[in-house]
Amino acid sequence: SNKAGSCALTRAPVMADADEIDFDAVEQLLEGGDAPAKESTGKDRDRDRRRRSRSRTDEAEKQRRALEKERKEEERKQKQFEDERQKAMEQAKREDNTVVVMCLNHKAGEREIYEFFSQQAGKVRDIQLIRDQASQKSKGIAYVEFYLQEAVVKALACTGRPLMGVPIRVQASQAEKNRATQAAKLAQAAPVDIPIRVHVSGLVGNLEGVSETEIQKLFSPFGDIEFIDLQRNPATQKCSGSCYIQYKKAADAREAMQAMNGFSLAGQEIKVELVQATQLTAGLAPGLALTGMGGGAMPGGLLALGGLGGFGGA
């Protein structure tokens, strides 16, 4: 029919002899068709590399901020402790220059006491007359503070002398007792460098055969280690990939983390992190207690790591 003929005429130009096909053009077309895919694959790899790089950078920045926060908190506590100590020293000095006056005439007020001791002892800095809270009447007791220590000696000699017709009794304040109590409080408030643990991960592959001795040799330069808890596979008794190290001082643990996090050992990068308090209370094993591990040299050292072929910094 005419319709069939029309279709035949339409398809006819597509058919061609083998001699008329440009095989070079076809090959070039095919190669060109693969190019976008290859280009896309390369872009994906670049994007993945950038993502991993950003992830490492973010993790390092996070750790840096955490360390900076801890450092500022320690500085704040230290400053607070020093301020309290300075205040306590000033208070102790004032207490040394204070006497207790008893058996006072109940009609004697601050003015009469001030005038008496200014004439008999020396320059008075402060007077605290003890009064009844309800009636505000004197209880016959007062604390008198002087500027100079020599005035205290003269005031103590006033015992038995009359003030407004009544003989008084003067004695030193309980400064020593008060200082002992205050010193005990300050000792409790003093910042203490407590033991703290770090978690070391990445002990896999060539590091499966690592031992506690080798871990100690690697981490003891940063400070005294109390114990190392090497996590082992129950079946093979080889390292399961991580261990815990407890330092006697928190500062040493932080230094070890900063220096060893990302360290390359036998081609394997290890990760070192501080163990949080919540992890310590979660029931971690106490680990292998090590005695005499204050940084002394161990026989064989890291050379005993069979087949590791040495190690190098990251």
Number of C-alpha atoms within 10 A of each C-alpha: 5 7 8 9 10 11 10 11 11 10 10 10 8 8 9 9 7 8 7 8 11 9 11 9 10 11 11 10 11 11 11 11 11 10 11 11 11 11 10 11 12 12 12 12 11 12 12 12 12 12 12 12 12 12 12 12 11 12 12 14 12 12 15 13 12 11 14 12 12 13 13 11 12 13 12 12 15 14 12 15 17 14 12 15 17 12 12 16 15 11 14 17 14 17 21 18 22 28 24 18 23 17 17 23 18 14 11 15 17 14 9 13 20 17 13 18 20 16 10 13 19 21 16 22 15 14 18 13 19 14 15 9 8 6 7 9 14 18 16 18 20 22 20 25 23 24 16 17 15 12 21 24 16 14 25 17 14 20 15 13 13 15 17 15 9 14 15 19 19 22 18 18 18 13 18 13 10 13 16 11 11 16 15 10 11 16 12 10 13 15 13 10 11 10 16 22 26 22 17 22 18 19 22 17 14 16 23 18 18 20 16 17 17 19 17 24 18 15 20 20 15 18 19 21 27 21 21 23 19 23 18 16 12 9 6 8 11 17 21 20 19 20 21 24 26 24 25 18 18 19 17 23 26 21 12 22 22 17 13 21 17 17 19 16 19 17 17 19 17 20 18 24 19 20 17 12 10 8 10 13 8 8 8 10 11 12 16 14 12 15 9 9 18 15 16 12 12 12 11 11 14 19 13 14 18 12 11 18 11 13 14 10 12 13
